[in-house]
Amino acid sequence: MSHLKAASRLLTAILFVTGFSSFAQEKPNIIYILTDDLGYGDVGAFFQNQRQKTDDRSEPYALTPQLDKMASEGVMLTNHYTAAPVCAPSRSSVLLGVSQGHANVRDGQFDKALADNNTLGNVMQRAGYKTAAIGKWGLQGSNKWSENGDSWPAHPNNRGFDYYYGYMRHRDGHEHYPVEGIYRGKKEVYENKNEVSAGLDKCYTGDLWTAAAKKWIVEQVHDNEKKEPFFMYLAFDTPHAVLELATQAYPEGGGLNGGLQWVGKPGNMINTASGEVDSYIHPDYANATYDHDEDSSTPEVAWPDVYKRYASSTRRIDNEVGDVLQLLKDLNIDENTLVIFNSDNGPSMESYLKEEYAADFFNSFGPFDGIKRDVLEGGERTPLIARWPTKIPAGKVIESPSIAYDWLPTFTEAAGYPAPVNSDGVSLLPSLTGKGKQQESLIYVEYNQSGNTPEYEEFAINNRGRLRKQMQMIREGDIVGLRYNIQGADDDFEFYNVIEDTHQTANLATLPHMEALQAQMKEHVLKVRMPNSTAARPYDNASVSAVSIQDLSNGLKWTAFKNSAPWVPKAENLTPIANGKSNTLTLKKIESQGDVFLFEGFIKIPTEGSYTFSLATSGNAFVRIHEASVIDADYGYESGTVREGKMILKAGYHPVRIYYMKKAGTENTLDLQWSGPSIEKDQIPESAFFAIN
């Protein structure tokens, strides 16, 4: 039972604090490449190469030599998770750096406006970067077209990206030829806020986005007088759904003078905009056969066309990534460019063709159960490769858990800054570089989806045909807590050791003496999220438990920090310059001690019920209760305005952290009020705050 004791210890550890350290050398360029519906098992180094080595003719495989090379030159994260098992919520969490417990885009909220908050774009802008988003967006807000694009409040240009080129609408990413619209009709392509699809004849989107990305990177190196570093969010819409093919073989070579090139002439915009659309099957797969009946005495049969298409699509992505990496070498910026390759969720079983596609032909889910729309491992684990020659050791494998919203803190630290306080992620630089102590990631997912898990024979019997509906997943150490078809907060979790049991077959929750673990898990998931009225959950109205704590006295501990970040930082990761204890939440006697202040301790809730917390400040501020982001008065906050947040809390002591950042030219004020059962709205009294002696 030692593994259960270890799991219990892990579940009680909620917050890990490490020291913040920034790199002193030149800021790196950063490219974050995100594919659409590429499974963990689709990448050779993660899974397909193993199928090749077994030489089982009934188990077809597809290769990704360029990605394998990238992995050999960098690091593979084999326990990396997506924030949600479908693209819109997944990408919102990536761009905002928050979990689905805090993101404003949840479930199937396609084309909803990404929150006007810290994003990968504006955070990197403020860190001194030129920024670009290329490819699929789908988080723009209203999809009603207007002449200047202003009906899209969350256009990439409005969320921190200096340059944008790609598909604005979610549904447009279901077609990989914008002009021909072979299977899903013609689509619009935007350069910034201008529609530019005219002249994009025969442009396969994977090639188009890659050529546009290469063109922009070259411009940053050659035309950037200030020599600012650049950040690129390169979001492919392949291999998703419409399994269309490119027009021709991938151009020879790669990089500056080879591979895909931007020609810039209408009707010939890129150098593969010729030949026959939807025609090119990679030669490795054109004549591929397999043992379809698992009987070596009978003749093998050809791969069905839909699988030739899928393998050709993933191979095309492989070529495109290799092309971009070669460009970095040709431009002599390779050694100081951090490149991340990832996917937005697990593999799909969609083709939009007459011939159906199944994710079990290549076992795109890898050694796991579940696909896109599942919070099982197969829907959540994604292939993550990171490459940064001067900082990341080659050929490294990282097995510690991480998640997509860790990248915003990682990129800010690489740029020399602590993460914004609202981020739910942690910097992964210690793991990537082998320097410093790695803070543990919060692996948390919530999602609602109709339908069932496929009944693939590779899946454990208990996972075949699972009814999804409201789902939730949280991982602590090697243990994943899982709930499907949730009816209420009291529903039990299933527990799986996903290292020893990758198919999640043995539910540890059925073992004796698991009551304490269940209670801890049910409490924990309520403490890391805030309800969102547009994505109701069965546990939204559950009360958050207090903590058992002793040796307290009135007041809050405060710590002061110097700060150079243009946002309220995760101050716990900064070096303190002063500290003390205050009986009240006041700045008057300590305001000269630093730039940023963290008040922490406990708030005593007198009666169980719903509490509204209100904050007005002259600077910028943020309030967490447990790990829930209750009040965000940082990005876009106007001094003196009131921000509110509500939580349903049980009576007792609840950990609270209150952050304040000075704003130049203003008097330092911080007014935090509450209302609740039998409490009229008023300042929180001194008697409600406590700190450990």
Steps between C-alpha positions, in 0.01 A plus 500: 500500500805730487387647166172607659682671785716681247191606307339628817805707582500643151134592518553703813771709339328791331760771462868472430713815522836538326736786442471701179806532284531662160757446230752779479591454130321632194130421492422202279266500204207271569283300259203305632369255238156356565345232282131411482388155620842338471508210746777406742539180302535673162860611556770246426718563803201478734335187359507425125866397501414231754237362261759496224747305715246229591466422128140385550345527154154537654613822674566771237725789591574851372834675539603852603877521440530878540315501832712206613809703413361796694446269798856366476631857499274610784272353761181292500238560769322166521254601773377823345128578507268722306276733701184364334425217256358730225665786313319822606528456879843341464636792299340755731685350796827501306461864400384618843730284711212378717322172559146421392404584855576865420491540120204690357473264199384158615333193349401542134496880501648542153553857374441645848715806572819416684508692830653847490772411747860389501563294187807344343486789254482804726720350771778440249440845348552661839809285548650669195408254224360539151204263485318307230211254489476291184241237411181406683350741756129430574485718814406832343153564639209583273550335162287760320724655240548874490710709268776573749468188713390691810214256556774264617603643839755224559671521163866398548603862437282588802657231719865592473610378158670757280437288192236243409455281194251216493149368547297713739196277549507160662301334223736628233768272640289204383607569140864495391455674163348847559430579133400161362305398811499140384305343785377782722466797262706814450652664806643839590862570585599818682822693511455710809144633444498474123341208317758370250374165368485631141805365324555208739416245231631152570645604836489208742474664842782306667731623224348849502544555874856364484599725211343801676683411821834470323444832322423678830800348678733612222356851524568509876863411444567722198269798551479536877715805572453474875594131492217406735457129561188347349221277621290297257182300566484269197166319515441240231149385407637162389463205526153588629186357347513558123778263402598696192829457323757750376545571131844343462807365672661720761754731332857381536728643761358734757571820681604824336540382142316168495178343615190716498543852370273805490472607134243772560329495160119461485426151373854395590532626858727217616723263308265202541197687358507296180413151387185321609334584829435217747721258312836426661540174689842465657692221322559316828126438515382499137542124465497402866331173595423328827381171645136600536376164630804416717557190290843488338387226264260734318609786273542842655268779386564866424450758767159662462531839331394692812804369690738578214361852524547522876857372486581741216351787702708425809811454284431840347497658845828323564650656185364843591652497848833382363487783246453762773783353708732510199412867446614580853835337426535683169431833673752421776236541770460130567698489824299772670153398386274291721262292288207307647303242301167382640138407419179654630338169604486129432424345160157521339297244306380750240575523128204688345547255214277217382757257636495496881815548702580313822774601741594137564651433156828659613403500869537877493413508871825315575511270805192668651120481488282782371508747212401861434208597729613255772680600818651154507873500434460448124297818468726702727861386447666683213841463333722782623849567363712797609822606330742776605857398412686726743280423799321164461720187503454283192319168519343564838167348614296672771246279672366742760141617430445836331213671320442746217441806720851459641640654182403861573701499827780313322523759225487795740785354704701438183442869424627598846173557686290318760161376383187714535324425825182373333678212326423150623817365343861474612821559308643180357848645449649309795390170346597602148845632586581286802569815702305595810219328685191413299170613650222244466238563234130512573350238267129583499233458230123541493288449189145423388434303182221277375572162347710203602857383495561270198484127554847424366634161597826665609308673779434343838151354526403754766582786260327375187185692418523715815228763525679833521281799590651695794859385548785594730863397534774595742843345538715490812832325458435171322132493597221632278159569649228456238126563486266444204129587478522698824169552676622695801793600721467182707558266205800279566820529301665206333872485580761367256876472517556612141869408504443135584153483343500711183164360383334590831367152565550461877289746698686545828195668651341157539768394746432517876579808708471751216246726670758757606645519150151549354427781741831672424444478127144631515615795708804570285316539169272764652798705616671545162214648295226759472155428355409649164131557425548418130631153582304377801636206698317268742743602775478879452284547809704275728658666803878523514640339813702690759842381606599360835757736643634584846718756674348806334477861602326800351656674203668421170862444412632733233798479272641775278681450169672699232334452164588580141212310340220704339240285675428380852749214532482167672679660790569171677766440235680829567767573761349683800656831602287562810233323702291528811154459645209741495177486696316660210516493123675834469788646302555822693789386715671273249450661158860621484633148545456377139312501170281193551345372821358162589268468800435142598331309773148378562155652489257367758154433357241518779212317331481269199357670195563714194739792551562790266842663518545852360824680435593853399859618485718780372752258353457149369398206715397137505328277756521124530310292752648153506617475135187664356541833320228697679582858395717606209578873502817484295487510118285788375397605850404866548599641837214531746252279318343208685571138407304216661513126542278246672575176679289257697703430813458280803548650843859506618841613380577541129846588366510839329765684301456866409743658254552870447721679246565871518395727217714809446348833593221365720442470872525138610156374603361151529137453602374142531140449609265207543136412539334172582261325738404758762780733377420827328759619251787655693876488539625165618575559869830437669337222699449294180868482400744256655859394451707212627709600800 
